[in-house]
Amino acid sequence: MIREVVIAAAVTVGAAAAIGVAPGPSAAEPGGHYDTDVPGMNYEASAGAPCYSWERFIFGRGPGGQTLACHWIPNQGPPWDPPTTGFWVISPPIRGVQEVGAPCPDAKRSQVSAQSPDGLPMLCTERGWQPGWFTGGAGPYAPPGFFQP
């Protein structure tokens, strides 16, 4: 039984290679830029790799065009202390440069990101685009005062 599964997997991989399945557009290739890219975008980002700009102009594209963001992760521990190194993490899809407060896609169901004209990361809220970013389950982070009623 296991032998048949392994053989089937090998045949599938071999067939895909023989057909010549081409990978999607790479951000590292000429013309690999997207309409929604922002100024300061890093096209050599790779998930988990170190990065050094986690306050402004934090966005990058991974090898397959995946949107990434540079984040400093608290309590990283050695060898990354003192905290001068962040890491590329997967980000919600980016929607270009937006003005603070401008309307955005359905905020109740949408996890998308953007960048302000001055390079701050932004997220879509019921109040429109606001500076901040998603923190992976801990809710959105925003500079003090932005989510007050």
VMD Tcl script that builds the backbone (N, CA, C; Angstrom):
set m [mol new atoms 447]
animate dup $m
set s [atomselect $m all]
$s set {name element resname resid chain x y z} {
  {N N MET 1 A 0.820 -1.197 0.000}
  {CA C MET 1 A 0.000 0.000 0.000}
  {C C MET 1 A 0.862 1.258 0.000}
  {N N ILE 2 A 1.825 1.302 0.916}
  {CA C ILE 2 A 2.692 2.476 0.983}
  {C C ILE 2 A 3.518 2.579 -0.294}
  {N N ARG 3 A 3.968 1.438 -0.806}
  {CA C ARG 3 A 4.766 1.432 -2.027}
  {C C ARG 3 A 3.983 2.065 -3.183}
  {N N GLU 4 A 2.689 1.750 -3.300}
  {CA C GLU 4 A 1.869 2.305 -4.376}
  {C C GLU 4 A 1.728 3.821 -4.238}
  {N N VAL 5 A 1.576 4.304 -2.998}
  {CA C VAL 5 A 1.452 5.747 -2.764}
  {C C VAL 5 A 2.741 6.458 -3.151}
  {N N VAL 6 A 3.885 5.893 -2.753}
  {CA C VAL 6 A 5.175 6.499 -3.087}
  {C C VAL 6 A 5.381 6.506 -4.597}
  {N N ILE 7 A 5.062 5.425 -5.265}
  {CA C ILE 7 A 5.215 5.351 -6.722}
  {C C ILE 7 A 4.296 6.358 -7.405}
  {N N ALA 8 A 3.057 6.468 -6.934}
  {CA C ALA 8 A 2.120 7.430 -7.528}
  {C C ALA 8 A 2.626 8.855 -7.359}
  {N N ALA 9 A 3.180 9.162 -6.197}
  {CA C ALA 9 A 3.718 10.506 -5.967}
  {C C ALA 9 A 4.902 10.774 -6.883}
  {N N ALA 10 A 5.787 9.790 -7.048}
  {CA C ALA 10 A 6.950 9.955 -7.916}
  {C C ALA 10 A 6.526 10.156 -9.364}
  {N N VAL 11 A 5.534 9.407 -9.817}
  {CA C VAL 11 A 5.040 9.549 -11.187}
  {C C VAL 11 A 4.435 10.933 -11.387}
  {N N THR 12 A 3.683 11.420 -10.413}
  {CA C THR 12 A 3.066 12.744 -10.518}
  {C C THR 12 A 4.127 13.830 -10.613}
  {N N VAL 13 A 5.144 13.757 -9.755}
  {CA C VAL 13 A 6.222 14.746 -9.788}
  {C C VAL 13 A 6.962 14.671 -11.110}
  {N N GLY 14 A 7.254 13.461 -11.575}
  {CA C GLY 14 A 7.949 13.296 -12.853}
  {C C GLY 14 A 7.144 13.843 -14.013}
  {N N ALA 15 A 5.837 13.617 -14.005}
  {CA C ALA 15 A 4.978 14.115 -15.078}
  {C C ALA 15 A 4.946 15.637 -15.083}
  {N N ALA 16 A 4.875 16.235 -13.913}
  {CA C ALA 16 A 4.864 17.701 -13.833}
  {C C ALA 16 A 6.173 18.272 -14.363}
  {N N ALA 17 A 7.293 17.613 -14.044}
  {CA C ALA 17 A 8.587 18.082 -14.532}
  {C C ALA 17 A 8.686 17.911 -16.044}
  {N N ALA 18 A 8.156 16.808 -16.571}
  {CA C ALA 18 A 8.219 16.558 -18.011}
  {C C ALA 18 A 7.373 17.555 -18.789}
  {N N ILE 19 A 6.250 17.943 -18.224}
  {CA C ILE 19 A 5.382 18.910 -18.899}
  {C C ILE 19 A 6.029 20.286 -18.907}
  {N N GLY 20 A 6.904 20.524 -17.942}
  {CA C GLY 20 A 7.569 21.820 -17.887}
  {C C GLY 20 A 6.719 22.874 -17.203}
  {N N VAL 21 A 6.182 22.537 -16.065}
  {CA C VAL 21 A 5.370 23.491 -15.314}
  {C C VAL 21 A 6.254 24.659 -14.920}
  {N N ALA 22 A 5.894 25.823 -15.385}
  {CA C ALA 22 A 6.688 27.014 -15.092}
  {C C ALA 22 A 6.200 27.652 -13.805}
  {N N PRO 23 A 7.114 28.135 -12.968}
  {CA C PRO 23 A 6.694 28.816 -11.752}
  {C C PRO 23 A 6.038 30.148 -12.084}
  {N N GLY 24 A 5.304 30.683 -11.132}
  {CA C GLY 24 A 4.663 31.985 -11.314}
  {C C GLY 24 A 5.698 33.079 -11.456}
  {N N PRO 25 A 5.272 34.300 -11.735}
  {CA C PRO 25 A 6.223 35.388 -11.922}
  {C C PRO 25 A 7.031 35.626 -10.657}
  {N N SER 26 A 8.308 35.763 -10.820}
  {CA C SER 26 A 9.181 35.993 -9.679}
  {C C SER 26 A 9.458 37.473 -9.539}
  {N N ALA 27 A 9.437 37.958 -8.310}
  {CA C ALA 27 A 9.693 39.371 -8.070}
  {C C ALA 27 A 11.134 39.726 -8.414}
  {N N ALA 28 A 12.020 38.732 -8.459}
  {CA C ALA 28 A 13.413 39.005 -8.763}
  {C C ALA 28 A 13.652 39.146 -10.265}
  {N N GLU 29 A 12.702 38.709 -11.079}
  {CA C GLU 29 A 12.855 38.796 -12.528}
  {C C GLU 29 A 12.439 40.178 -13.018}
  {N N PRO 30 A 13.024 40.649 -14.120}
  {CA C PRO 30 A 12.563 41.917 -14.691}
  {C C PRO 30 A 11.076 41.830 -15.006}
  {N N GLY 31 A 10.351 42.857 -14.668}
  {CA C GLY 31 A 8.922 42.855 -14.914}
  {C C GLY 31 A 8.138 42.110 -13.851}
  {N N GLY 32 A 8.788 41.660 -12.770}
  {CA C GLY 32 A 8.118 40.930 -11.707}
  {C C GLY 32 A 7.422 41.834 -10.712}
  {N N HIS 33 A 7.301 43.103 -11.042}
  {CA C HIS 33 A 6.644 44.050 -10.144}
  {C C HIS 33 A 5.138 43.979 -10.362}
  {N N TYR 34 A 4.383 44.322 -9.326}
  {CA C TYR 34 A 2.928 44.272 -9.384}
  {C C TYR 34 A 2.362 45.682 -9.306}
  {N N ASP 35 A 1.147 45.854 -9.821}
  {CA C ASP 35 A 0.514 47.176 -9.816}
  {C C ASP 35 A 0.333 47.733 -8.412}
  {N N THR 36 A 0.185 46.876 -7.427}
  {CA C THR 36 A -0.075 47.325 -6.059}
  {C C THR 36 A 1.196 47.526 -5.240}
  {N N ASP 37 A 2.369 47.362 -5.843}
  {CA C ASP 37 A 3.621 47.550 -5.110}
  {C C ASP 37 A 3.780 49.001 -4.674}
  {N N VAL 38 A 4.567 49.189 -3.628}
  {CA C VAL 38 A 4.718 50.506 -3.006}
  {C C VAL 38 A 6.162 50.979 -3.097}
  {N N PRO 39 A 6.397 52.287 -2.932}
  {CA C PRO 39 A 7.773 52.781 -2.906}
  {C C PRO 39 A 8.558 52.116 -1.768}
  {N N GLY 40 A 9.811 51.825 -2.003}
  {CA C GLY 40 A 10.659 51.209 -0.992}
  {C C GLY 40 A 10.499 49.699 -0.888}
  {N N MET 41 A 9.744 49.098 -1.802}
  {CA C MET 41 A 9.497 47.650 -1.773}
  {C C MET 41 A 10.816 46.908 -1.978}
  {N N ASN 42 A 11.054 45.879 -1.166}
  {CA C ASN 42 A 12.260 45.069 -1.276}
  {C C ASN 42 A 11.928 43.828 -2.103}
  {N N TYR 43 A 12.589 43.663 -3.228}
  {CA C TYR 43 A 12.300 42.537 -4.118}
  {C C TYR 43 A 13.234 41.350 -3.893}
  {N N GLU 44 A 14.027 41.404 -2.844}
  {CA C GLU 44 A 14.918 40.292 -2.518}
  {C C GLU 44 A 14.565 39.689 -1.167}
  {N N ALA 45 A 13.336 39.916 -0.695}
  {CA C ALA 45 A 12.897 39.399 0.603}
  {C C ALA 45 A 12.687 37.893 0.529}
  {N N SER 46 A 12.829 37.248 1.667}
  {CA C SER 46 A 12.594 35.809 1.766}
  {C C SER 46 A 12.075 35.520 3.170}
  {N N ALA 47 A 10.949 34.826 3.271}
  {CA C ALA 47 A 10.332 34.563 4.571}
  {C C ALA 47 A 11.339 33.946 5.539}
  {N N GLY 48 A 11.439 34.543 6.729}
  {CA C GLY 48 A 12.341 34.057 7.763}
  {C C GLY 48 A 13.731 34.645 7.715}
  {N N ALA 49 A 14.077 35.325 6.630}
  {CA C ALA 49 A 15.404 35.927 6.511}
  {C C ALA 49 A 15.463 37.226 7.320}
  {N N PRO 50 A 16.652 37.644 7.748}
  {CA C PRO 50 A 16.774 38.894 8.497}
  {C C PRO 50 A 16.423 40.106 7.634}
  {N N CYS 51 A 15.912 41.156 8.285}
  {CA C CYS 51 A 15.626 42.429 7.618}
  {C C CYS 51 A 15.889 43.553 8.616}
  {N N TYR 52 A 15.962 44.784 8.124}
  {CA C TYR 52 A 16.422 45.868 8.984}
  {C C TYR 52 A 15.564 47.118 8.921}
  {N N SER 53 A 14.406 47.068 8.311}
  {CA C SER 53 A 13.539 48.236 8.200}
  {C C SER 53 A 12.130 47.841 8.618}
  {N N TRP 54 A 11.846 47.857 9.921}
  {CA C TRP 54 A 10.541 47.395 10.396}
  {C C TRP 54 A 9.643 48.519 10.880}
  {N N GLU 55 A 10.029 49.779 10.667}
  {CA C GLU 55 A 9.177 50.895 11.070}
  {C C GLU 55 A 8.526 51.578 9.868}
  {N N ARG 56 A 9.279 51.841 8.847}
  {CA C ARG 56 A 8.770 52.468 7.622}
  {C C ARG 56 A 9.292 51.684 6.421}
  {N N PHE 57 A 8.504 51.699 5.363}
  {CA C PHE 57 A 8.880 50.986 4.133}
  {C C PHE 57 A 9.233 49.530 4.461}
  {N N ILE 58 A 8.273 48.827 5.073}
  {CA C ILE 58 A 8.526 47.481 5.605}
  {C C ILE 58 A 8.205 46.361 4.625}
  {N N PHE 59 A 7.636 46.660 3.469}
  {CA C PHE 59 A 7.127 45.600 2.594}
  {C C PHE 59 A 8.161 45.080 1.605}
  {N N GLY 60 A 7.999 43.808 1.253}
  {CA C GLY 60 A 8.853 43.167 0.271}
  {C C GLY 60 A 8.075 42.086 -0.461}
  {N N ARG 61 A 8.705 41.516 -1.461}
  {CA C ARG 61 A 8.125 40.397 -2.210}
  {C C ARG 61 A 9.074 39.215 -2.110}
  {N N GLY 62 A 8.500 38.047 -1.840}
  {CA C GLY 62 A 9.280 36.820 -1.807}
  {C C GLY 62 A 9.532 36.319 -3.219}
  {N N PRO 63 A 10.277 35.230 -3.355}
  {CA C PRO 63 A 10.623 34.705 -4.672}
  {C C PRO 63 A 9.427 34.410 -5.570}
  {N N GLY 64 A 8.307 33.996 -5.029}
  {CA C GLY 64 A 7.126 33.695 -5.833}
  {C C GLY 64 A 6.144 34.839 -5.908}
  {N N GLY 65 A 6.524 36.030 -5.443}
  {CA C GLY 65 A 5.629 37.174 -5.466}
  {C C GLY 65 A 4.817 37.343 -4.192}
  {N N GLN 66 A 5.016 36.482 -3.186}
  {CA C GLN 66 A 4.302 36.572 -1.911}
  {C C GLN 66 A 4.625 37.901 -1.229}
  {N N THR 67 A 3.596 38.587 -0.733}
  {CA C THR 67 A 3.815 39.826 0.008}
  {C C THR 67 A 4.393 39.489 1.370}
  {N N LEU 68 A 5.492 40.132 1.722}
  {CA C LEU 68 A 6.145 39.946 3.012}
  {C C LEU 68 A 6.278 41.293 3.702}
  {N N ALA 69 A 6.439 41.265 5.018}
  {CA C ALA 69 A 6.658 42.481 5.796}
  {C C ALA 69 A 7.807 42.227 6.761}
  {N N CYS 70 A 8.624 43.242 6.979}
  {CA C CYS 70 A 9.729 43.151 7.919}
  {C C CYS 70 A 9.192 43.508 9.302}
  {N N HIS 71 A 9.299 42.577 10.240}
  {CA C HIS 71 A 8.836 42.814 11.613}
  {C C HIS 71 A 9.945 42.476 12.595}
  {N N TRP 72 A 10.082 43.324 13.599}
  {CA C TRP 72 A 10.928 42.980 14.726}
  {C C TRP 72 A 10.072 42.141 15.650}
  {N N ILE 73 A 10.576 41.006 16.069}
  {CA C ILE 73 A 9.814 40.073 16.889}
  {C C ILE 73 A 10.357 40.137 18.310}
  {N N PRO 74 A 9.532 40.560 19.292}
  {CA C PRO 74 A 10.014 40.665 20.673}
  {C C PRO 74 A 10.542 39.326 21.194}
  {N N ASN 75 A 11.484 39.411 22.103}
  {CA C ASN 75 A 12.059 38.234 22.776}
  {C C ASN 75 A 12.674 37.242 21.800}
  {N N GLN 76 A 13.353 37.761 20.789}
  {CA C GLN 76 A 13.981 36.873 19.806}
  {C C GLN 76 A 15.116 36.075 20.420}
  {N N GLY 77 A 15.810 36.669 21.374}
  {CA C GLY 77 A 16.909 35.983 22.031}
  {C C GLY 77 A 18.154 35.935 21.171}
  {N N PRO 78 A 19.235 35.420 21.740}
  {CA C PRO 78 A 20.488 35.345 20.996}
  {C C PRO 78 A 20.303 34.489 19.751}
  {N N PRO 79 A 20.969 34.722 18.686}
  {CA C PRO 79 A 21.986 35.744 18.485}
  {C C PRO 79 A 21.425 37.071 17.993}
  {N N TRP 80 A 20.119 37.314 18.147}
  {CA C TRP 80 A 19.505 38.500 17.572}
  {C C TRP 80 A 19.335 39.644 18.562}
  {N N ASP 81 A 19.940 39.600 19.724}
  {CA C ASP 81 A 19.903 40.719 20.665}
  {C C ASP 81 A 21.235 41.416 20.594}
  {N N PRO 82 A 21.308 42.723 20.678}
  {CA C PRO 82 A 20.207 43.661 20.854}
  {C C PRO 82 A 19.309 43.686 19.618}
  {N N PRO 83 A 18.097 44.207 19.802}
  {CA C PRO 83 A 17.115 44.133 18.708}
  {C C PRO 83 A 17.426 45.066 17.539}
  {N N THR 84 A 18.377 44.667 16.731}
  {CA C THR 84 A 18.698 45.453 15.537}
  {C C THR 84 A 18.337 44.690 14.273}
  {N N THR 85 A 17.747 43.523 14.433}
  {CA C THR 85 A 17.401 42.690 13.291}
  {C C THR 85 A 15.945 42.266 13.381}
  {N N GLY 86 A 15.221 42.448 12.294}
  {CA C GLY 86 A 13.868 41.930 12.188}
  {C C GLY 86 A 13.887 40.721 11.275}
  {N N PHE 87 A 12.699 40.209 10.974}
  {CA C PHE 87 A 12.601 39.047 10.091}
  {C C PHE 87 A 11.450 39.242 9.122}
  {N N TRP 88 A 11.608 38.739 7.904}
  {CA C TRP 88 A 10.543 38.789 6.908}
  {C C TRP 88 A 9.471 37.775 7.283}
  {N N VAL 89 A 8.227 38.246 7.367}
  {CA C VAL 89 A 7.086 37.383 7.675}
  {C C VAL 89 A 6.019 37.585 6.606}
  {N N ILE 90 A 5.142 36.597 6.447}
  {CA C ILE 90 A 4.069 36.700 5.459}
  {C C ILE 90 A 3.123 37.815 5.864}
  {N N SER 91 A 2.715 38.607 4.899}
  {CA C SER 91 A 1.834 39.754 5.123}
  {C C SER 91 A 0.547 39.571 4.323}
  {N N PRO 92 A -0.539 40.178 4.781}
  {CA C PRO 92 A -1.740 40.187 3.938}
  {C C PRO 92 A -1.424 40.869 2.605}
  {N N PRO 93 A -2.193 40.609 1.570}
  {CA C PRO 93 A -1.950 41.238 0.270}
  {C C PRO 93 A -1.890 42.758 0.395}
  {N N ILE 94 A -1.012 43.369 -0.378}
  {CA C ILE 94 A -0.829 44.822 -0.300}
  {C C ILE 94 A -1.667 45.512 -1.367}
  {N N ARG 95 A -2.201 46.660 -1.030}
  {CA C ARG 95 A -3.084 47.424 -1.917}
  {C C ARG 95 A -2.519 48.801 -2.245}
  {N N GLY 96 A -1.208 48.912 -2.359}
  {CA C GLY 96 A -0.583 50.150 -2.797}
  {C C GLY 96 A -0.482 51.211 -1.717}
  {N N VAL 97 A -0.287 52.454 -2.160}
  {CA C VAL 97 A -0.195 53.599 -1.251}
  {C C VAL 97 A -1.604 54.143 -1.038}
  {N N GLN 98 A -1.977 54.341 0.233}
  {CA C GLN 98 A -3.307 54.833 0.583}
  {C C GLN 98 A -3.181 55.988 1.573}
  {N N GLU 99 A -4.182 56.846 1.588}
  {CA C GLU 99 A -4.238 57.948 2.553}
  {C C GLU 99 A -4.921 57.464 3.829}
  {N N VAL 100 A -4.478 57.963 4.984}
  {CA C VAL 100 A -5.112 57.618 6.256}
  {C C VAL 100 A -6.576 58.040 6.215}
  {N N GLY 101 A -7.470 57.122 6.581}
  {CA C GLY 101 A -8.900 57.399 6.614}
  {C C GLY 101 A -9.629 57.154 5.310}
  {N N ALA 102 A -8.901 56.937 4.222}
  {CA C ALA 102 A -9.558 56.672 2.933}
  {C C ALA 102 A -10.320 55.354 3.025}
  {N N PRO 103 A -11.452 55.236 2.311}
  {CA C PRO 103 A -12.211 53.980 2.347}
  {C C PRO 103 A -11.360 52.816 1.833}
  {N N CYS 104 A -11.637 51.641 2.363}
  {CA C CYS 104 A -10.914 50.449 1.932}
  {C C CYS 104 A -11.914 49.321 1.711}
  {N N PRO 105 A -11.462 48.172 1.167}
  {CA C PRO 105 A -12.383 47.060 0.945}
  {C C PRO 105 A -13.123 46.702 2.232}
  {N N ASP 106 A -14.157 45.926 2.124}
  {CA C ASP 106 A -14.990 45.507 3.252}
  {C C ASP 106 A -14.144 45.209 4.490}
  {N N ALA 107 A -14.079 46.169 5.402}
  {CA C ALA 107 A -13.193 46.082 6.565}
  {C C ALA 107 A -13.557 44.949 7.515}
  {N N LYS 108 A -14.810 44.518 7.519}
  {CA C LYS 108 A -15.213 43.468 8.450}
  {C C LYS 108 A -14.700 42.097 8.025}
  {N N ARG 109 A -14.412 41.913 6.747}
  {CA C ARG 109 A -13.958 40.611 6.261}
  {C C ARG 109 A -12.625 40.685 5.536}
  {N N SER 110 A -12.010 41.829 5.513}
  {CA C SER 110 A -10.835 42.012 4.676}
  {C C SER 110 A -9.564 42.119 5.507}
  {N N GLN 111 A -8.580 41.326 5.183}
  {CA C GLN 111 A -7.259 41.487 5.764}
  {C C GLN 111 A -6.325 41.839 4.622}
  {N N VAL 112 A -6.173 43.120 4.412}
  {CA C VAL 112 A -5.274 43.628 3.389}
  {C C VAL 112 A -4.402 44.693 4.030}
  {N N SER 113 A -3.276 44.957 3.417}
  {CA C SER 113 A -2.362 45.960 3.933}
  {C C SER 113 A -2.116 47.014 2.867}
  {N N ALA 114 A -1.549 48.122 3.295}
  {CA C ALA 114 A -1.200 49.217 2.393}
  {C C ALA 114 A -0.051 49.984 3.037}
  {N N GLN 115 A 0.371 51.028 2.369}
  {CA C GLN 115 A 1.432 51.879 2.898}
  {C C GLN 115 A 0.985 53.320 2.791}
  {N N SER 116 A 1.263 54.108 3.822}
  {CA C SER 116 A 0.934 55.531 3.774}
  {C C SER 116 A 1.949 56.235 2.875}
  {N N PRO 117 A 1.649 57.454 2.429}
  {CA C PRO 117 A 2.606 58.169 1.578}
  {C C PRO 117 A 3.979 58.353 2.232}
  {N N ASP 118 A 4.018 58.409 3.578}
  {CA C ASP 118 A 5.312 58.574 4.247}
  {C C ASP 118 A 5.935 57.243 4.686}
  {N N GLY 119 A 5.410 56.109 4.189}
  {CA C GLY 119 A 6.051 54.819 4.388}
  {C C GLY 119 A 5.572 53.984 5.554}
  {N N LEU 120 A 4.552 54.438 6.299}
  {CA C LEU 120 A 4.044 53.638 7.418}
  {C C LEU 120 A 3.176 52.490 6.913}
  {N N PRO 121 A 3.281 51.312 7.533}
  {CA C PRO 121 A 2.373 50.225 7.161}
  {C C PRO 121 A 0.965 50.567 7.620}
  {N N MET 122 A -0.032 50.145 6.845}
  {CA C MET 122 A -1.421 50.448 7.180}
  {C C MET 122 A -2.270 49.199 7.047}
  {N N LEU 123 A -3.412 49.209 7.764}
  {CA C LEU 123 A -4.366 48.115 7.659}
  {C C LEU 123 A -5.761 48.681 7.482}
  {N N CYS 124 A -6.629 47.840 6.961}
  {CA C CYS 124 A -7.998 48.234 6.650}
  {C C CYS 124 A -8.867 48.039 7.893}
  {N N THR 125 A -9.518 49.104 8.352}
  {CA C THR 125 A -10.412 49.032 9.506}
  {C C THR 125 A -11.769 49.606 9.114}
  {N N GLU 126 A -12.722 49.552 10.030}
  {CA C GLU 126 A -14.033 50.140 9.756}
  {C C GLU 126 A -13.934 51.651 9.598}
  {N N ARG 127 A -12.862 52.247 10.096}
  {CA C ARG 127 A -12.641 53.690 9.947}
  {C C ARG 127 A -11.805 54.005 8.707}
  {N N GLY 128 A -11.615 53.048 7.834}
  {CA C GLY 128 A -10.794 53.244 6.639}
  {C C GLY 128 A -9.363 52.810 6.919}
  {N N TRP 129 A -8.452 53.221 6.050}
  {CA C TRP 129 A -7.041 52.853 6.206}
  {C C TRP 129 A -6.460 53.549 7.428}
  {N N GLN 130 A -5.784 52.772 8.291}
  {CA C GLN 130 A -5.166 53.300 9.505}
  {C C GLN 130 A -3.757 52.733 9.647}
  {N N PRO 131 A -2.813 53.539 10.169}
  {CA C PRO 131 A -1.458 53.023 10.398}
  {C C PRO 131 A -1.480 51.858 11.378}
  {N N GLY 132 A -0.715 50.831 11.105}
  {CA C GLY 132 A -0.622 49.655 11.964}
  {C C GLY 132 A -0.434 48.415 11.125}
  {N N TRP 133 A -0.442 47.238 11.763}
  {CA C TRP 133 A -0.316 45.986 11.045}
  {C C TRP 133 A -0.923 44.868 11.868}
  {N N PHE 134 A -1.251 43.755 11.186}
  {CA C PHE 134 A -1.790 42.589 11.871}
  {C C PHE 134 A -0.656 41.872 12.581}
  {N N THR 135 A -0.956 41.325 13.767}
  {CA C THR 135 A 0.092 40.704 14.569}
  {C C THR 135 A -0.085 39.205 14.744}
  {N N GLY 136 A -0.838 38.571 13.897}
  {CA C GLY 136 A -0.949 37.118 13.940}
  {C C GLY 136 A -1.690 36.573 15.145}
  {N N GLY 137 A -2.916 36.996 15.345}
  {CA C GLY 137 A -3.728 36.445 16.410}
  {C C GLY 137 A -3.848 37.350 17.614}
  {N N ALA 138 A -2.919 38.268 17.790}
  {CA C ALA 138 A -2.981 39.171 18.938}
  {C C ALA 138 A -3.765 40.429 18.586}
  {N N GLY 139 A -4.342 40.470 17.404}
  {CA C GLY 139 A -5.087 41.646 16.978}
  {C C GLY 139 A -4.185 42.619 16.256}
  {N N PRO 140 A -4.771 43.682 15.740}
  {CA C PRO 140 A -3.937 44.644 15.027}
  {C C PRO 140 A -3.133 45.494 15.993}
  {N N TYR 141 A -1.957 45.900 15.563}
  {CA C TYR 141 A -1.158 46.853 16.317}
  {C C TYR 141 A -1.255 48.173 15.583}
  {N N ALA 142 A -1.395 49.230 16.318}
  {CA C ALA 142 A -1.371 50.561 15.728}
  {C C ALA 142 A -0.676 51.490 16.703}
  {N N PRO 143 A -0.066 52.549 16.196}
  {CA C PRO 143 A 0.536 53.527 17.094}
  {C C PRO 143 A -0.513 54.053 18.073}
  {N N PRO 144 A -0.113 54.461 19.285}
  {CA C PRO 144 A -1.061 54.931 20.294}
  {C C PRO 144 A -1.980 56.025 19.760}
  {N N GLY 145 A -3.271 55.912 20.084}
  {CA C GLY 145 A -4.240 56.937 19.730}
  {C C GLY 145 A -5.003 56.694 18.447}
  {N N PHE 146 A -4.620 55.733 17.635}
  {CA C PHE 146 A -5.281 55.552 16.347}
  {C C PHE 146 A -6.580 54.778 16.432}
  {N N PHE 147 A -6.775 53.950 17.468}
  {CA C PHE 147 A -7.999 53.174 17.575}
  {C C PHE 147 A -8.915 53.679 18.678}
  {N N GLN 148 A -8.756 54.914 19.083}
  {CA C GLN 148 A -9.649 55.470 20.098}
  {C C GLN 148 A -10.907 55.982 19.424}
  {N N PRO 149 A -12.078 55.829 20.103}
  {CA C PRO 149 A -13.343 56.268 19.488}
  {C C PRO 149 A -13.418 57.760 19.289}
}
mol reanalyze $m
mol bondsrecalc $m
mol representation Tube
mol addrep $m
